Amino acid sequence: MLQRIRKSVYNRLVKPLALLYIRKDRDVFWYGIRIRVSRGVFHPSLYFSTRFLLKYLLKQQLKGKTFLEIGAGSGLISIWAALEQAVVTATDISDRALADIRHNASLNRAHLTVLKSDLWYALPPKTYQWIVVNPPYFPRYPATEADRAWYCGENFEYFHGFFQGLGAHMQADTQVLMVLSQDCEIEKIREIALESGFVMEIVQQGMIWGEMNYVYRISRKFGFAGIV
């Protein structure tokens, strides 16, 4: 009952105000980091997934670790990891997001590599100790650049591409994290992962405004020989 009430309040009040708020570029301050979030870039202070993933990362030791964020948006997580002295690569396909990442990294004196890439395609052939992703997960074709933050393709093309390319960038001790919501088709995503030889394990979950959020650790399926 309480979950339904929270969900109703969010959909009727909070969500419309949030959509109005993100029509303009905004400066926000989180975890001691000041960032600019341009119009059309996924907003970490209004949508919970970025901060929920960061909450898990706050408990990890990243100093000296190689760290890759796929689809970094405004760069909050990547900048935090860089300030924790990880060796960070942040990617996005959106030119506007890439401009925000570069601006925000400079603003916070964070040193990181920023690459324009659709998933793995522009990445060098190397492995990372940490790989994190806050993926688009609604099954619809992204008609605009901004849509890519939300829609994974009608047939979940984003997830097929993610899992098919993941193995080439993992080493034996790589930690791969993905944040998802109960609103997405989690079992479908699990199925796609399994087809490419990966399993997903919940390492953090929490209810926010009537919506259950999950952080998954992704690892190789034991005995699977099909991973490149």
KOLVEX-727780 format. One record per residue (C-alpha): residue number from 1; residue in one letter; z, x, y. Coordinates in nm, 4 decimals. Layout:
<pt><seq>NUM</seq><type>a</type><c3>Z</c3><c1>X</c1><c2>Y</c2></pt>
...
This chain:
<pt><seq>1</seq><type>m</type><c3>0.0000</c3><c1>0.0000</c1><c2>0.0000</c2></pt>
<pt><seq>2</seq><type>l</type><c3>0.1015</c3><c1>0.2753</c1><c2>0.2436</c2></pt>
<pt><seq>3</seq><type>q</type><c3>-0.2172</c3><c1>0.4642</c1><c2>0.1598</c2></pt>
<pt><seq>4</seq><type>r</type><c3>-0.4314</c3><c1>0.1599</c1><c2>0.2475</c2></pt>
<pt><seq>5</seq><type>i</type><c3>-0.2480</c3><c1>0.1151</c1><c2>0.5798</c2></pt>
<pt><seq>6</seq><type>r</type><c3>-0.2990</c3><c1>0.4790</c1><c2>0.6749</c2></pt>
<pt><seq>7</seq><type>k</type><c3>-0.6646</c3><c1>0.4599</c1><c2>0.5795</c2></pt>
<pt><seq>8</seq><type>s</type><c3>-0.7129</c3><c1>0.1436</c1><c2>0.7848</c2></pt>
<pt><seq>9</seq><type>v</type><c3>-0.5455</c3><c1>0.2978</c1><c2>1.0919</c2></pt>
<pt><seq>10</seq><type>y</type><c3>-0.7627</c3><c1>0.6075</c1><c2>1.0620</c2></pt>
<pt><seq>11</seq><type>n</type><c3>-1.0888</c3><c1>0.4143</c1><c2>1.0237</c2></pt>
<pt><seq>12</seq><type>r</type><c3>-1.0146</c3><c1>0.1605</c1><c2>1.2996</c2></pt>
<pt><seq>13</seq><type>l</type><c3>-0.8441</c3><c1>0.3798</c1><c2>1.5587</c2></pt>
<pt><seq>14</seq><type>v</type><c3>-0.8487</c3><c1>0.7529</c1><c2>1.4925</c2></pt>
<pt><seq>15</seq><type>k</type><c3>-1.2061</c3><c1>0.7918</c1><c2>1.3694</c2></pt>
<pt><seq>16</seq><type>p</type><c3>-1.3733</c3><c1>0.6128</c1><c2>1.6683</c2></pt>
<pt><seq>17</seq><type>l</type><c3>-1.1667</c3><c1>0.8224</c1><c2>1.9114</c2></pt>
<pt><seq>18</seq><type>a</type><c3>-1.2580</c3><c1>1.1375</c1><c2>1.7200</c2></pt>
<pt><seq>19</seq><type>l</type><c3>-1.6301</c3><c1>1.0572</c1><c2>1.7366</c2></pt>
<pt><seq>20</seq><type>l</type><c3>-1.5980</c3><c1>1.0045</c1><c2>2.1117</c2></pt>
<pt><seq>21</seq><type>y</type><c3>-1.4054</c3><c1>1.3319</c1><c2>2.1502</c2></pt>
<pt><seq>22</seq><type>i</type><c3>-1.6646</c3><c1>1.5485</c1><c2>1.9727</c2></pt>
<pt><seq>23</seq><type>r</type><c3>-1.9505</c3><c1>1.4393</c1><c2>2.1980</c2></pt>
<pt><seq>24</seq><type>k</type><c3>-1.8546</c3><c1>1.7301</c1><c2>2.4256</c2></pt>
<pt><seq>25</seq><type>d</type><c3>-1.7887</c3><c1>2.0990</c1><c2>2.3699</c2></pt>
<pt><seq>26</seq><type>r</type><c3>-1.4159</c3><c1>2.1571</c1><c2>2.3296</c2></pt>
<pt><seq>27</seq><type>d</type><c3>-1.1713</c3><c1>2.4470</c1><c2>2.3325</c2></pt>
<pt><seq>28</seq><type>v</type><c3>-0.8916</c3><c1>2.4189</c1><c2>2.0780</c2></pt>
<pt><seq>29</seq><type>f</type><c3>-0.5956</c3><c1>2.6349</c1><c2>1.9756</c2></pt>
<pt><seq>30</seq><type>w</type><c3>-0.4846</c3><c1>2.6674</c1><c2>1.6131</c2></pt>
<pt><seq>31</seq><type>y</type><c3>-0.2693</c3><c1>2.9231</c1><c2>1.4285</c2></pt>
<pt><seq>32</seq><type>g</type><c3>-0.2612</c3><c1>3.1456</c1><c2>1.7351</c2></pt>
<pt><seq>33</seq><type>i</type><c3>-0.6422</c3><c1>3.1420</c1><c2>1.7544</c2></pt>
<pt><seq>34</seq><type>r</type><c3>-0.8362</c3><c1>2.9967</c1><c2>2.0462</c2></pt>
<pt><seq>35</seq><type>i</type><c3>-1.1817</c3><c1>2.8698</c1><c2>1.9579</c2></pt>
<pt><seq>36</seq><type>r</type><c3>-1.4719</c3><c1>2.6877</c1><c2>2.1185</c2></pt>
<pt><seq>37</seq><type>v</type><c3>-1.6203</c3><c1>2.4046</c1><c2>1.9150</c2></pt>
<pt><seq>38</seq><type>s</type><c3>-1.9621</c3><c1>2.3017</c1><c2>2.0418</c2></pt>
<pt><seq>39</seq><type>r</type><c3>-2.0961</c3><c1>1.9488</c1><c2>2.0181</c2></pt>
<pt><seq>40</seq><type>g</type><c3>-2.2359</c3><c1>1.8933</c1><c2>1.6695</c2></pt>
<pt><seq>41</seq><type>v</type><c3>-2.0306</c3><c1>2.1698</c1><c2>1.5041</c2></pt>
<pt><seq>42</seq><type>f</type><c3>-1.7761</c3><c1>2.0644</c1><c2>1.2406</c2></pt>
<pt><seq>43</seq><type>h</type><c3>-1.4470</c3><c1>2.0239</c1><c2>1.4280</c2></pt>
<pt><seq>44</seq><type>p</type><c3>-1.1399</c3><c1>2.1777</c1><c2>1.2584</c2></pt>
<pt><seq>45</seq><type>s</type><c3>-0.8830</c3><c1>1.9968</c1><c2>1.4706</c2></pt>
<pt><seq>46</seq><type>l</type><c3>-1.0193</c3><c1>1.6487</c1><c2>1.3991</c2></pt>
<pt><seq>47</seq><type>y</type><c3>-1.1253</c3><c1>1.6766</c1><c2>1.0359</c2></pt>
<pt><seq>48</seq><type>f</type><c3>-0.8513</c3><c1>1.7864</c1><c2>0.8030</c2></pt>
<pt><seq>49</seq><type>s</type><c3>-1.0328</c3><c1>1.9916</c1><c2>0.5405</c2></pt>
<pt><seq>50</seq><type>t</type><c3>-1.0560</c3><c1>2.3209</c1><c2>0.7328</c2></pt>
<pt><seq>51</seq><type>r</type><c3>-0.6862</c3><c1>2.3263</c1><c2>0.8156</c2></pt>
<pt><seq>52</seq><type>f</type><c3>-0.5950</c3><c1>2.2124</c1><c2>0.4638</c2></pt>
<pt><seq>53</seq><type>l</type><c3>-0.7852</c3><c1>2.5062</c1><c2>0.3142</c2></pt>
<pt><seq>54</seq><type>l</type><c3>-0.6337</c3><c1>2.7420</c1><c2>0.5704</c2></pt>
<pt><seq>55</seq><type>k</type><c3>-0.2864</c3><c1>2.6181</c1><c2>0.4755</c2></pt>
<pt><seq>56</seq><type>y</type><c3>-0.3463</c3><c1>2.7515</c1><c2>0.1248</c2></pt>
<pt><seq>57</seq><type>l</type><c3>-0.4898</c3><c1>3.0797</c1><c2>0.2522</c2></pt>
<pt><seq>58</seq><type>l</type><c3>-0.1849</c3><c1>3.1389</c1><c2>0.4730</c2></pt>
<pt><seq>59</seq><type>k</type><c3>0.0091</c3><c1>3.2171</c1><c2>0.1543</c2></pt>
<pt><seq>60</seq><type>q</type><c3>-0.2398</c3><c1>3.4780</c1><c2>0.0300</c2></pt>
<pt><seq>61</seq><type>q</type><c3>-0.2603</c3><c1>3.8529</c1><c2>0.0899</c2></pt>
<pt><seq>62</seq><type>l</type><c3>-0.6028</c3><c1>3.9329</c1><c2>0.2341</c2></pt>
<pt><seq>63</seq><type>k</type><c3>-0.5556</c3><c1>4.2745</c1><c2>0.3939</c2></pt>
<pt><seq>64</seq><type>g</type><c3>-0.8404</c3><c1>4.5026</c1><c2>0.2933</c2></pt>
<pt><seq>65</seq><type>k</type><c3>-1.0077</c3><c1>4.2340</c1><c2>0.0787</c2></pt>
<pt><seq>66</seq><type>t</type><c3>-1.3763</c3><c1>4.1478</c1><c2>0.1076</c2></pt>
<pt><seq>67</seq><type>f</type><c3>-1.3954</c3><c1>3.7861</c1><c2>0.2219</c2></pt>
<pt><seq>68</seq><type>l</type><c3>-1.6968</c3><c1>3.5536</c1><c2>0.2424</c2></pt>
<pt><seq>69</seq><type>e</type><c3>-1.6976</c3><c1>3.2102</c1><c2>0.4029</c2></pt>
<pt><seq>70</seq><type>i</type><c3>-2.0007</c3><c1>2.9945</c1><c2>0.3273</c2></pt>
<pt><seq>71</seq><type>g</type><c3>-2.0671</c3><c1>2.7454</c1><c2>0.6077</c2></pt>
<pt><seq>72</seq><type>a</type><c3>-1.8070</c3><c1>2.8784</c1><c2>0.8506</c2></pt>
<pt><seq>73</seq><type>g</type><c3>-1.8637</c3><c1>2.6203</c1><c2>1.1268</c2></pt>
<pt><seq>74</seq><type>s</type><c3>-1.6662</c3><c1>2.7229</c1><c2>1.4354</c2></pt>
<pt><seq>75</seq><type>g</type><c3>-1.5292</c3><c1>3.0246</c1><c2>1.2472</c2></pt>
<pt><seq>76</seq><type>l</type><c3>-1.1581</c3><c1>2.9393</c1><c2>1.2429</c2></pt>
<pt><seq>77</seq><type>i</type><c3>-1.0966</c3><c1>3.0465</c1><c2>0.8829</c2></pt>
<pt><seq>78</seq><type>s</type><c3>-1.3136</c3><c1>3.3582</c1><c2>0.9034</c2></pt>
<pt><seq>79</seq><type>i</type><c3>-1.1508</c3><c1>3.4677</c1><c2>1.2280</c2></pt>
<pt><seq>80</seq><type>w</type><c3>-0.8030</c3><c1>3.4139</c1><c2>1.0838</c2></pt>
<pt><seq>81</seq><type>a</type><c3>-0.8972</c3><c1>3.6207</c1><c2>0.7759</c2></pt>
<pt><seq>82</seq><type>a</type><c3>-1.0372</c3><c1>3.8988</c1><c2>0.9967</c2></pt>
<pt><seq>83</seq><type>l</type><c3>-0.7160</c3><c1>3.9053</c1><c2>1.1989</c2></pt>
<pt><seq>84</seq><type>e</type><c3>-0.5338</c3><c1>3.9421</c1><c2>0.8661</c2></pt>
<pt><seq>85</seq><type>q</type><c3>-0.7458</c3><c1>4.2577</c1><c2>0.8223</c2></pt>
<pt><seq>86</seq><type>a</type><c3>-0.9820</c3><c1>4.1228</c1><c2>0.5585</c2></pt>
<pt><seq>87</seq><type>v</type><c3>-1.3405</c3><c1>4.2514</c1><c2>0.5610</c2></pt>
<pt><seq>88</seq><type>v</type><c3>-1.5100</c3><c1>3.9256</c1><c2>0.6551</c2></pt>
<pt><seq>89</seq><type>t</type><c3>-1.8627</c3><c1>3.7882</c1><c2>0.6327</c2></pt>
<pt><seq>90</seq><type>a</type><c3>-1.9144</c3><c1>3.4432</c1><c2>0.7865</c2></pt>
<pt><seq>91</seq><type>t</type><c3>-2.2330</c3><c1>3.2447</c1><c2>0.7285</c2></pt>
<pt><seq>92</seq><type>d</type><c3>-2.3806</c3><c1>2.9201</c1><c2>0.8523</c2></pt>
<pt><seq>93</seq><type>i</type><c3>-2.7228</c3><c1>2.7629</c1><c2>0.8735</c2></pt>
<pt><seq>94</seq><type>s</type><c3>-2.6626</c3><c1>2.6098</c1><c2>1.2181</c2></pt>
<pt><seq>95</seq><type>d</type><c3>-2.7612</c3><c1>2.8205</c1><c2>1.5194</c2></pt>
<pt><seq>96</seq><type>r</type><c3>-2.5049</c3><c1>2.6378</c1><c2>1.7288</c2></pt>
<pt><seq>97</seq><type>a</type><c3>-2.2295</c3><c1>2.7144</c1><c2>1.4769</c2></pt>
<pt><seq>98</seq><type>l</type><c3>-2.3364</c3><c1>3.0795</c1><c2>1.4583</c2></pt>
<pt><seq>99</seq><type>a</type><c3>-2.3139</c3><c1>3.1047</c1><c2>1.8373</c2></pt>
<pt><seq>100</seq><type>d</type><c3>-1.9619</c3><c1>2.9583</c1><c2>1.8221</c2></pt>
<pt><seq>101</seq><type>i</type><c3>-1.8534</c3><c1>3.2028</c1><c2>1.5504</c2></pt>
<pt><seq>102</seq><type>r</type><c3>-1.9749</c3><c1>3.5019</c1><c2>1.7504</c2></pt>
<pt><seq>103</seq><type>h</type><c3>-1.8193</c3><c1>3.3724</c1><c2>2.0724</c2></pt>
<pt><seq>104</seq><type>n</type><c3>-1.4875</c3><c1>3.2890</c1><c2>1.9050</c2></pt>
<pt><seq>105</seq><type>a</type><c3>-1.4693</c3><c1>3.6205</c1><c2>1.7197</c2></pt>
<pt><seq>106</seq><type>s</type><c3>-1.5182</c3><c1>3.8071</c1><c2>2.0487</c2></pt>
<pt><seq>107</seq><type>l</type><c3>-1.2638</c3><c1>3.5846</c1><c2>2.2244</c2></pt>
<pt><seq>108</seq><type>n</type><c3>-1.0011</c3><c1>3.6659</c1><c2>1.9611</c2></pt>
<pt><seq>109</seq><type>r</type><c3>-1.1027</c3><c1>4.0326</c1><c2>1.9154</c2></pt>
<pt><seq>110</seq><type>a</type><c3>-1.1788</c3><c1>3.9705</c1><c2>1.5496</c2></pt>
<pt><seq>111</seq><type>h</type><c3>-1.4251</c3><c1>4.1981</c1><c2>1.3725</c2></pt>
<pt><seq>112</seq><type>l</type><c3>-1.6528</c3><c1>4.0252</c1><c2>1.1235</c2></pt>
<pt><seq>113</seq><type>t</type><c3>-2.0140</c3><c1>4.0072</c1><c2>1.0102</c2></pt>
<pt><seq>114</seq><type>v</type><c3>-2.1998</c3><c1>3.6881</c1><c2>1.1024</c2></pt>
<pt><seq>115</seq><type>l</type><c3>-2.5153</c3><c1>3.5906</c1><c2>0.9112</c2></pt>
<pt><seq>116</seq><type>k</type><c3>-2.7519</c3><c1>3.2966</c1><c2>0.9264</c2></pt>
<pt><seq>117</seq><type>s</type><c3>-2.7964</c3><c1>3.1840</c1><c2>0.5685</c2></pt>
<pt><seq>118</seq><type>d</type><c3>-2.8657</c3><c1>2.8698</c1><c2>0.3699</c2></pt>
<pt><seq>119</seq><type>l</type><c3>-2.6040</c3><c1>2.9249</c1><c2>0.0996</c2></pt>
<pt><seq>120</seq><type>w</type><c3>-2.6772</c3><c1>3.2648</c1><c2>-0.0629</c2></pt>
<pt><seq>121</seq><type>y</type><c3>-3.0360</c3><c1>3.3196</c1><c2>0.0432</c2></pt>
<pt><seq>122</seq><type>a</type><c3>-2.9881</c3><c1>3.5686</c1><c2>0.3284</c2></pt>
<pt><seq>123</seq><type>l</type><c3>-2.6876</c3><c1>3.7472</c1><c2>0.1799</c2></pt>
<pt><seq>124</seq><type>p</type><c3>-2.7164</c3><c1>4.1071</c1><c2>0.0592</c2></pt>
<pt><seq>125</seq><type>p</type><c3>-2.6790</c3><c1>4.1693</c1><c2>-0.3155</c2></pt>
<pt><seq>126</seq><type>k</type><c3>-2.3042</c3><c1>4.2386</c1><c2>-0.3176</c2></pt>
<pt><seq>127</seq><type>t</type><c3>-1.9830</c3><c1>4.0870</c1><c2>-0.4500</c2></pt>
<pt><seq>128</seq><type>y</type><c3>-1.6721</c3><c1>3.9668</c1><c2>-0.2701</c2></pt>
<pt><seq>129</seq><type>q</type><c3>-1.3048</c3><c1>3.9435</c1><c2>-0.3630</c2></pt>
<pt><seq>130</seq><type>w</type><c3>-1.2645</c3><c1>3.6086</c1><c2>-0.1870</c2></pt>
<pt><seq>131</seq><type>i</type><c3>-1.5260</c3><c1>3.3344</c1><c2>-0.1419</c2></pt>
<pt><seq>132</seq><type>v</type><c3>-1.4305</c3><c1>3.0133</c1><c2>0.0374</c2></pt>
<pt><seq>133</seq><type>v</type><c3>-1.6295</c3><c1>2.7023</c1><c2>0.1207</c2></pt>
<pt><seq>134</seq><type>n</type><c3>-1.5699</c3><c1>2.3685</c1><c2>0.2900</c2></pt>
<pt><seq>135</seq><type>p</type><c3>-1.8900</c3><c1>2.2019</c1><c2>0.1656</c2></pt>
<pt><seq>136</seq><type>p</type><c3>-2.0896</c3><c1>1.8990</c1><c2>0.2762</c2></pt>
<pt><seq>137</seq><type>y</type><c3>-2.0464</c3><c1>1.6451</c1><c2>-0.0012</c2></pt>
<pt><seq>138</seq><type>f</type><c3>-2.1945</c3><c1>1.3075</c1><c2>0.0897</c2></pt>
<pt><seq>139</seq><type>p</type><c3>-2.5137</c3><c1>1.2438</c1><c2>-0.1144</c2></pt>
<pt><seq>140</seq><type>r</type><c3>-2.7746</c3><c1>1.1913</c1><c2>0.1527</c2></pt>
<pt><seq>141</seq><type>y</type><c3>-3.0596</c3><c1>1.3981</c1><c2>0.2926</c2></pt>
<pt><seq>142</seq><type>p</type><c3>-2.9480</c3><c1>1.5877</c1><c2>0.6083</c2></pt>
<pt><seq>143</seq><type>a</type><c3>-3.1996</c3><c1>1.4767</c1><c2>0.8701</c2></pt>
<pt><seq>144</seq><type>t</type><c3>-3.0649</c3><c1>1.6993</c1><c2>1.1499</c2></pt>
<pt><seq>145</seq><type>e</type><c3>-2.8955</c3><c1>2.0372</c1><c2>1.1789</c2></pt>
<pt><seq>146</seq><type>a</type><c3>-2.5617</c3><c1>1.8688</c1><c2>1.2495</c2></pt>
<pt><seq>147</seq><type>d</type><c3>-2.6051</c3><c1>1.6538</c1><c2>0.9360</c2></pt>
<pt><seq>148</seq><type>r</type><c3>-2.5872</c3><c1>1.9660</c1><c2>0.7200</c2></pt>
<pt><seq>149</seq><type>a</type><c3>-2.2103</c3><c1>1.9751</c1><c2>0.7767</c2></pt>
<pt><seq>150</seq><type>w</type><c3>-2.1793</c3><c1>1.6384</c1><c2>0.6010</c2></pt>
<pt><seq>151</seq><type>y</type><c3>-2.4665</c3><c1>1.5692</c1><c2>0.3604</c2></pt>
<pt><seq>152</seq><type>c</type><c3>-2.5416</c3><c1>1.7650</c1><c2>0.0427</c2></pt>
<pt><seq>153</seq><type>g</type><c3>-2.8795</c3><c1>1.6096</c1><c2>-0.0396</c2></pt>
<pt><seq>154</seq><type>e</type><c3>-2.9598</c3><c1>1.2924</c1><c2>-0.2281</c2></pt>
<pt><seq>155</seq><type>n</type><c3>-2.9262</c3><c1>1.4701</c1><c2>-0.5637</c2></pt>
<pt><seq>156</seq><type>f</type><c3>-2.6416</c3><c1>1.7043</c1><c2>-0.4666</c2></pt>
<pt><seq>157</seq><type>e</type><c3>-2.8868</c3><c1>1.9879</c1><c2>-0.4049</c2></pt>
<pt><seq>158</seq><type>y</type><c3>-2.6263</c3><c1>2.1812</c1><c2>-0.2070</c2></pt>
<pt><seq>159</seq><type>f</type><c3>-2.3936</c3><c1>2.2044</c1><c2>-0.5066</c2></pt>
<pt><seq>160</seq><type>h</type><c3>-2.6715</c3><c1>2.2958</c1><c2>-0.7480</c2></pt>
<pt><seq>161</seq><type>g</type><c3>-2.7656</c3><c1>2.5826</c1><c2>-0.5170</c2></pt>
<pt><seq>162</seq><type>f</type><c3>-2.4060</c3><c1>2.6881</c1><c2>-0.4646</c2></pt>
<pt><seq>163</seq><type>f</type><c3>-2.3134</c3><c1>2.7134</c1><c2>-0.8310</c2></pt>
<pt><seq>164</seq><type>q</type><c3>-2.6448</c3><c1>2.8625</c1><c2>-0.9399</c2></pt>
<pt><seq>165</seq><type>g</type><c3>-2.6036</c3><c1>3.1514</c1><c2>-0.6945</c2></pt>
<pt><seq>166</seq><type>l</type><c3>-2.2276</c3><c1>3.1989</c1><c2>-0.7101</c2></pt>
<pt><seq>167</seq><type>g</type><c3>-2.2076</c3><c1>3.4290</c1><c2>-1.0128</c2></pt>
<pt><seq>168</seq><type>a</type><c3>-2.4191</c3><c1>3.7025</c1><c2>-0.8512</c2></pt>
<pt><seq>169</seq><type>h</type><c3>-2.1552</c3><c1>3.7439</c1><c2>-0.5775</c2></pt>
<pt><seq>170</seq><type>m</type><c3>-1.8455</c3><c1>3.7436</c1><c2>-0.7982</c2></pt>
<pt><seq>171</seq><type>q</type><c3>-1.6594</c3><c1>4.0301</c1><c2>-0.9569</c2></pt>
<pt><seq>172</seq><type>a</type><c3>-1.3884</c3><c1>4.0122</c1><c2>-1.2213</c2></pt>
<pt><seq>173</seq><type>d</type><c3>-1.1054</c3><c1>3.9366</c1><c2>-0.9756</c2></pt>
<pt><seq>174</seq><type>t</type><c3>-1.2920</c3><c1>3.7159</c1><c2>-0.7257</c2></pt>
<pt><seq>175</seq><type>q</type><c3>-1.1003</c3><c1>3.4145</c1><c2>-0.5957</c2></pt>
<pt><seq>176</seq><type>v</type><c3>-1.3372</c3><c1>3.1249</c1><c2>-0.5194</c2></pt>
<pt><seq>177</seq><type>l</type><c3>-1.1933</c3><c1>2.8291</c1><c2>-0.3283</c2></pt>
<pt><seq>178</seq><type>m</type><c3>-1.3549</c3><c1>2.4952</c1><c2>-0.2420</c2></pt>
<pt><seq>179</seq><type>v</type><c3>-1.1905</c3><c1>2.2132</c1><c2>-0.0470</c2></pt>
<pt><seq>180</seq><type>l</type><c3>-1.2843</c3><c1>1.8535</c1><c2>-0.1358</c2></pt>
<pt><seq>181</seq><type>s</type><c3>-1.1670</c3><c1>1.5008</c1><c2>-0.0593</c2></pt>
<pt><seq>182</seq><type>q</type><c3>-1.1123</c3><c1>1.1984</c1><c2>-0.2805</c2></pt>
<pt><seq>183</seq><type>d</type><c3>-1.3943</c3><c1>1.0378</c1><c2>-0.0808</c2></pt>
<pt><seq>184</seq><type>c</type><c3>-1.6549</c3><c1>1.2563</c1><c2>-0.2506</c2></pt>
<pt><seq>185</seq><type>e</type><c3>-1.7904</c3><c1>1.2343</c1><c2>-0.6045</c2></pt>
<pt><seq>186</seq><type>i</type><c3>-1.5642</c3><c1>1.5004</c1><c2>-0.7517</c2></pt>
<pt><seq>187</seq><type>e</type><c3>-1.6606</c3><c1>1.4368</c1><c2>-1.1127</c2></pt>
<pt><seq>188</seq><type>k</type><c3>-2.0281</c3><c1>1.4817</c1><c2>-1.0264</c2></pt>
<pt><seq>189</seq><type>i</type><c3>-1.9483</c3><c1>1.8134</c1><c2>-0.8564</c2></pt>
<pt><seq>190</seq><type>r</type><c3>-1.7434</c3><c1>1.9224</c1><c2>-1.1599</c2></pt>
<pt><seq>191</seq><type>e</type><c3>-2.0388</c3><c1>1.8374</c1><c2>-1.3821</c2></pt>
<pt><seq>192</seq><type>i</type><c3>-2.2763</c3><c1>2.0488</c1><c2>-1.1710</c2></pt>
<pt><seq>193</seq><type>a</type><c3>-2.0279</c3><c1>2.3369</c1><c2>-1.1784</c2></pt>
<pt><seq>194</seq><type>l</type><c3>-1.9984</c3><c1>2.3167</c1><c2>-1.5551</c2></pt>
<pt><seq>195</seq><type>e</type><c3>-2.3771</c3><c1>2.3221</c1><c2>-1.5982</c2></pt>
<pt><seq>196</seq><type>s</type><c3>-2.3790</c3><c1>2.6632</c1><c2>-1.4280</c2></pt>
<pt><seq>197</seq><type>g</type><c3>-2.0817</c3><c1>2.7892</c1><c2>-1.6267</c2></pt>
<pt><seq>198</seq><type>f</type><c3>-1.7904</c3><c1>2.7262</c1><c2>-1.3897</c2></pt>
<pt><seq>199</seq><type>v</type><c3>-1.4693</c3><c1>2.5273</c1><c2>-1.4117</c2></pt>
<pt><seq>200</seq><type>m</type><c3>-1.2647</c3><c1>2.3828</c1><c2>-1.1242</c2></pt>
<pt><seq>201</seq><type>e</type><c3>-0.8845</c3><c1>2.3827</c1><c2>-1.1111</c2></pt>
<pt><seq>202</seq><type>i</type><c3>-0.6692</c3><c1>2.2146</c1><c2>-0.8438</c2></pt>
<pt><seq>203</seq><type>v</type><c3>-0.4397</c3><c1>2.4674</c1><c2>-0.6739</c2></pt>
<pt><seq>204</seq><type>q</type><c3>-0.3310</c3><c1>2.2504</c1><c2>-0.3781</c2></pt>
<pt><seq>205</seq><type>q</type><c3>-0.3387</c3><c1>1.8785</c1><c2>-0.3034</c2></pt>
<pt><seq>206</seq><type>g</type><c3>-0.2049</c3><c1>1.6606</c1><c2>-0.0274</c2></pt>
<pt><seq>207</seq><type>m</type><c3>-0.2395</c3><c1>1.3177</c1><c2>0.1314</c2></pt>
<pt><seq>208</seq><type>i</type><c3>-0.3569</c3><c1>1.3095</c1><c2>0.4932</c2></pt>
<pt><seq>209</seq><type>w</type><c3>-0.4117</c3><c1>0.9755</c1><c2>0.6688</c2></pt>
<pt><seq>210</seq><type>g</type><c3>-0.4425</c3><c1>0.7953</c1><c2>0.3379</c2></pt>
<pt><seq>211</seq><type>e</type><c3>-0.6959</c3><c1>1.0428</c1><c2>0.2007</c2></pt>
<pt><seq>212</seq><type>m</type><c3>-0.6125</c3><c1>1.2843</c1><c2>-0.0815</c2></pt>
<pt><seq>213</seq><type>n</type><c3>-0.7432</c3><c1>1.6358</c1><c2>-0.0207</c2></pt>
<pt><seq>214</seq><type>y</type><c3>-0.7758</c3><c1>1.9095</c1><c2>-0.2821</c2></pt>
<pt><seq>215</seq><type>v</type><c3>-0.8253</c3><c1>2.2840</c1><c2>-0.2863</c2></pt>
<pt><seq>216</seq><type>y</type><c3>-1.0006</c3><c1>2.3911</c1><c2>-0.6059</c2></pt>
<pt><seq>217</seq><type>r</type><c3>-1.0105</c3><c1>2.7372</c1><c2>-0.7571</c2></pt>
<pt><seq>218</seq><type>i</type><c3>-1.3470</c3><c1>2.7955</c1><c2>-0.9237</c2></pt>
<pt><seq>219</seq><type>s</type><c3>-1.3712</c3><c1>3.0361</c1><c2>-1.2151</c2></pt>
<pt><seq>220</seq><type>r</type><c3>-1.6172</c3><c1>3.1273</c1><c2>-1.4852</c2></pt>
<pt><seq>221</seq><type>k</type><c3>-1.6081</c3><c1>2.9153</c1><c2>-1.7987</c2></pt>
<pt><seq>222</seq><type>f</type><c3>-1.4876</c3><c1>3.1345</c1><c2>-2.0829</c2></pt>
<pt><seq>223</seq><type>g</type><c3>-1.7665</c3><c1>3.2278</c1><c2>-2.3223</c2></pt>
<pt><seq>224</seq><type>f</type><c3>-2.0481</c3><c1>3.0993</c1><c2>-2.0999</c2></pt>
<pt><seq>225</seq><type>a</type><c3>-2.3451</c3><c1>3.3355</c1><c2>-2.1215</c2></pt>
<pt><seq>226</seq><type>g</type><c3>-2.5787</c3><c1>3.1727</c1><c2>-1.8721</c2></pt>
<pt><seq>227</seq><type>i</type><c3>-2.4365</c3><c1>3.3179</c1><c2>-1.5512</c2></pt>
<pt><seq>228</seq><type>v</type><c3>-2.6479</c3><c1>3.5809</c1><c2>-1.3806</c2></pt>
